[in-house]
C-alpha cells in the first residue's frame, strides 16, 4: 500500500512539472462559467486557425492575454486584452467569465479586475466567450444564441491588427470611431503614437500622429470605381474583395479574401506605416503586400524631437549633431519617438553675463522642421543674432529675405537626397564646445592637406600609367559618365567590319555585331530618325548608362559624330527570344522552366525600369525581338530608354509612334498620356507567345486566322483543359499550375483599362509565388475578335510580319508603326 501511495505521489509531482513545461490546451474553442484560462492554458478556434492565452511579447518579462495565429510558425499576435495593464505572473491570474463579463483578475488576491469587457450583464449564467476561426473573440448569451449579434466582440475593440471580415467604423448614433493603434514597440503592445481611423465626413481613412496630426489619407471613397481615390492599386483586387458602407447608423469599410486559405492581416505598425501582410508557407515568413506611406520619412515625427530622418539609410533615424538618444533602449527596439537630448547644454544656459557662448552648425539639403516662427530680420546676420540672443531658440533659416526660427523641439527634420531641389539650409544652435578649437582645426587641416597631396600624387601616377596602356584608345574612348566610353566612328566601323554582320533591326535602328581590339564582342545599334542635339544626346545616353540590372542589356558606350549616332552594347550569345521561340526561325525548343524564367527575368528588368530608377523609364516597345538571351538563357531587356532618346513625348499621343503593332496598348490610340502600364500590356502579349510558341496571330491551312489570346482566355474562363493552349512541342511537359498562372496573368496585363493592369512589381511577385492571381475579366478588345474574321485581326497580323507600316491617323485602329 505504501508503494502505491508513493507511486501516486510521484505521478502527481511529475504531472505538475509537465504542466509548467508543456503549454496546456483545454481543447475547447470557448470559455464558460465553468472554465477559465490561467498559466499555460489556452483555447483554440474550431478549425485551429487562432489561439488565445497568455503570451510575452519580444524580450519583455510582462504577460498579456492575446490572440495569435495557431498555424503560423512566426509568433504573430493579432489582439491584446490588457495591453496597458500587463501582469508579472501568468499563474496568479485567470481569464474568466464573471457577472456576464470577460475579466482578467488575480486568483490569489481579491481585487478589482485589471481588464474587463465592462458590460452591464449581471445575473447572466449562460454567457460564453467563443474564439472564432476568423480571429474574432465573441461574447454570446448561451451556446444556442447566434454569434452574428454578439454581446461583445474583439472585432469591435481593435488593437493594432485588422483581420478579414472585420471593419473600422464610425458609429453615427454614439459619435464614436473605431481605430487601429500601433504597439509602442516590439516588446510593448501598449498604444503607440500612430492610429488609423475613419473620417466619416470625407469618407476616407487617415493615419494620425498622437491623435492630433494627420499625415496620410486614403482619399475619399469612389463608389463607381470601388476604390479610395488615393489608393488606385485597389483596382487590381488580386487578393481582396472590398466593401464600403455608409448608412444612417454607421460608416465603415471592410474587406475579405477571395481565397479563404490565404492568411493575411492589416496592421498599424509601430513604425507609423499601415501594412498588409500575407503569410508565405514556402518561406515560412510574412510578406509585405502593400503599405502606406510609401516612405518611412513621410511618417510624422518618426524620429522624435531633434532626430533626423534619412530615407536612403538604415536605420532611418539618427540624432542631430550635438544630440544623443533620450533612451538607447527604445532606439534599440526601433522606437525613435522619444527623440534626442542635447549632449552639452547651450552656453547661454550657463552664462552669468547673459552672453550666449554658442555657435551654429550648418545643415544643407534638408526638409525644414515643423512649427517655425517668423521674426523680423533684413539679413542673414540679423536672423542669426535674433536666434543667438534668445536662449529658447534652437535653430534658424534665412530664405528669400524671410527669417524663420524654431523654439522647443525640432520635429520632422529630414535629410534629403543629394541634389534634391527642395533641399533647404538650416542653422542649428550648439554649444561652442561642440566645435573643434582653432588649434585643433589647423592641425586637422594640415593633416588633411598632406593626405590629399599624397592621394593626388598616387592618382597622378595611376592615371599616367593608364594613359600609357590605353594610348591607342585615348582619342576615341573619352569617359562620359560612369563606365561609358565615347568611341570614334572609324573604330566602330573597323570593329563591325564596316557593319557587315547584321544581327537584326527595329523601330530605333539596325544592330550589327562587332569585335573590339581587346577581343570583347559587342552589338552596335545605328540610330535612325534622330533629331536631338549633341548635348541632349550625351545627357540622355549618360542616363541610360547608369541603369544597370542583371535583366537589362548593359550599355558600354556610344559614338556621336555629326549625324552618326551609335550605341554600343554587350553582345548576347543566344540572340533574341523570337529566334528560339518561334518554329519558323529555329528548330530548337525552349522548355517550360526556361520559358517561365524568361517571363520572370523580363518582368524583373521592367520592374527595375519602372520602379527602381530615379525617373521611371517607359520602354514603349516590348516584344520578343527586344528580349535578348545571354549564354545561360538569362533574359535581358534591350532598347530601354531609346523611346526618350529619339524624342518620344509622353505628354500626348503622337500620330507617328514607335512601337510594334500587336503589342501596343490601346491607350496609344485613345489620346491619353502614356504611362508604364503601356509596357505591362506589351509584356502580357509576350506572355501569350511564350505559352503558345507562336505569334499571337496564327493562320491555319484552310485560311482561317486565330487570335491566340482570345482562344487562351476562353480556356481559363470555361474550365477547359489549360494544357491544350501550351506549345505542342513541349508535349505537356510543364507545370499546369504555372501555365494557368501565366495565362491568367497575361489576361490581367492586357486589360483595356490601364488601371486594371498590375504594375510590373506586382507581376514579379505573382511569378515568384508571393502573390496569388485571381480569375481575370475578359478584356472587351478580346471579345470582339472572331477567329474567322480576317478583317478584325488585320491590325495584329501586320505586326507579326515584322515589317514597318506607314503613319496613320490616331483615330484608326491601325494607327501605329512597327
C-alpha positions, 0 to 999 in steps of 0.5 A: 500500500505504501508503494502505491501511495508513493507511486501516486505521489510521484505521478502527481509531482511529475504531472505538475512539472509537465504542466509548467513545461508543456503549454496546456490546451483545454481543447475547447474553442470557448470559455464558460462559467465553468472554465477559465484560462490561467498559466499555460492554458489556452483555447483554440478556434474550431478549425485551429486557425487562432489561439488565445492565452497568455503570451510575452511579447519580444524580450519583455518579462510582462504577460498579456492575454492575446490572440495569435495565429495557431498555424503560423510558425512566426509568433504573430499576435493579432489582439491584446486584452490588457495591453496597458495593464500587463501582469508579472505572473501568468499563474496568479491570474485567470481569464474568466467569465464573471457577472456576464463579463470577460475579466482578467483578475488575480486568483490569489488576491481579491481585487478589482479586475485589471481588464474587463469587457465592462458590460452591464450583464449581471445575473447572466449564467449562460454567457460564453466567450467563443474564439472564432476561426476568423480571429474574432473573440465573441461574447454570446448569451448561451451556446444556442444564441447566434454569434452574428449579434454578439454581446461583445466582440474583439472585432469591435475593440481593435488593437493594432491588427485588422483581420478579414471580415472585420471593419473600422467604423464610425458609429453615427448614433454614439459619435464614436470611431473605431481605430487601429493603434500601433504597439509602442514597440516590439516588446510593448503592445501598449498604444503607440503614437500612430492610429488609423481611423475613419473620417466619416465626413470625407469618407476616407481613412487617415493615419494620425500622429498622437491623435492630433496630426494627420499625415496620410489619407486614403482619399475619399471613397469612389463608389463607381470605381470601388476604390479610395481615390488615393489608393488606385492599386485597389483596382487590381483586387488580386487578393481582396474583395472590398466593401464600403458602407455608409448608412444612417447608423454607421460608416465603415469599410471592410474587406475579405479574401477571395481565397479563404486559405490565404492568411493575411492581416492589416496592421498599424505598425509601430513604425507609423506605416499601415501594412498588409501582410500575407503569410508565405508557407514556402518561406515560412515568413510574412510578406509585405503586400502593400503599405502606406506611406510609401516612405518611412520619412513621410511618417510624422515625427518618426524620429522624435524631437531633434532626430533626423530622418534619412530615407536612403539609410538604415536605420532611418533615424539618427540624432542631430549633431550635438544630440544623443538618444533620450533612451538607447533602449527604445532606439534599440527596439526601433522606437525613435519617438522619444527623440534626442537630448542635447549632449552639452547644454547651450552656453547661454544656459550657463552664462552669468553675463547673459552672453550666449557662448554658442555657435551654429552648425550648418545643415544643407539639403534638408526638409525644414522642421515643423512649427517655425516662427517668423521674426523680423530680420533684413539679413542673414546676420540679423536672423542669426543674432535674433536666434543667438540672443534668445536662449529658447531658440534652437535653430534658424533659416534665412530664405528669400529675405524671410527669417524663420526660427524654431523654439522647443523641439525640432520635429520632422527634420529630414535629410534629403537626397543629394541634389534634391531641389527642395533641399533647404539650409538650416542653422542649428544652435550648439554649444561652442564646445561642440566645435573643434578649437582653432588649434585643433582645426589647423592641425586637422587641416594640415593633416588633411592637406598632406593626405590629399597631396599624397592621394593626388600624387598616387592618382597622378601616377595611376592615371599616367600609367593608364594613359600609357596602356590605353594610348591607342584608345585615348582619342576615341574612348573619352569617359562620359559618365560612369563606365561609358566610353565615347568611341570614334566612328572609324573604330566602330566601323573597323570593329563591325567590319564596316557593319557587315554582320547584321544581327537584326533591326527595329523601330530605333535602328539596325544592330550589327555585331562587332569585335573590339581590339581587346577581343570583347564582342559587342552589338552596335545599334545605328540610330535612325530618325534622330533629331536631338542635339549633341548635348541632349544626346550625351545627357540622355545616353549618360542616363541610360548608362547608369541603369544597370540590372542583371535583366537589362542589356548593359550599355558600354558606350556610344559614338556621336559624330555629326549625324552618326549616332551609335550605341554600343552594347554587350553582345548576347550569345543566344540572340533574341527570344523570337529566334528560339521561340518561334518554329519558323526561325529555329528548330530548337525548343525552349522548355517550360522552366526556361520559358517561365524564367524568361517571363520572370527575368523580363518582368524583373528588368521592367520592374527595375525600369519602372520602379527602381530608377530615379525617373521611371523609364517607359520602354514603349516597345516590348516584344520578343525581338527586344528580349535578348538571351545571354549564354545561360538563357538569362533574359535581358531587356534591350532598347530601354530608354531609346523611346526618350532618346529619339524624342518620344513625348509622353505628354500626348499621343503622337500620330507617328509612334514607335512601337510594334503593332500587336503589342501596343496598348490601346491607350496609344490610340485613345489620346491619353498620356502614356504611362508604364502600364503601356509596357505591362500590356506589351509584356502580357502579349509576350506572355501569350507567345511564350505559352503558345510558341507562336505569334499571337496571330496564327493562320491555319491551312484552310485560311482561317486566322486565330487570335491566340489570346482570345482562344487562351482566355476562353480556356481559363474562363470555361474550365477547359483543359489549360494544357491544350493552349501550351506549345505542342512541342513541349508535349505537356511537359510543364507545370499546369499550375504555372501555365494557368498562372501565366495565362491568367496573368497575361489576361490581367496585363492586357486589360483595356483599362490601364488601371486594371493592369498590375504594375510590373512589381506586382507581376514579379511577385505573382511569378515568384509565388508571393502573390496569388492571381485571381480569375481575370475579366475578359478584356472587351478588345478580346471579345470582339475578335472572331477567329474567322474574321480576317478583317478584325485581326488585320491590325495584329497580323501586320505586326507579326510580319515584322515589317514597318507600316506607314503613319496613320491617323490616331483615330484608326485602329491601325494607327501605329508603326512597327 
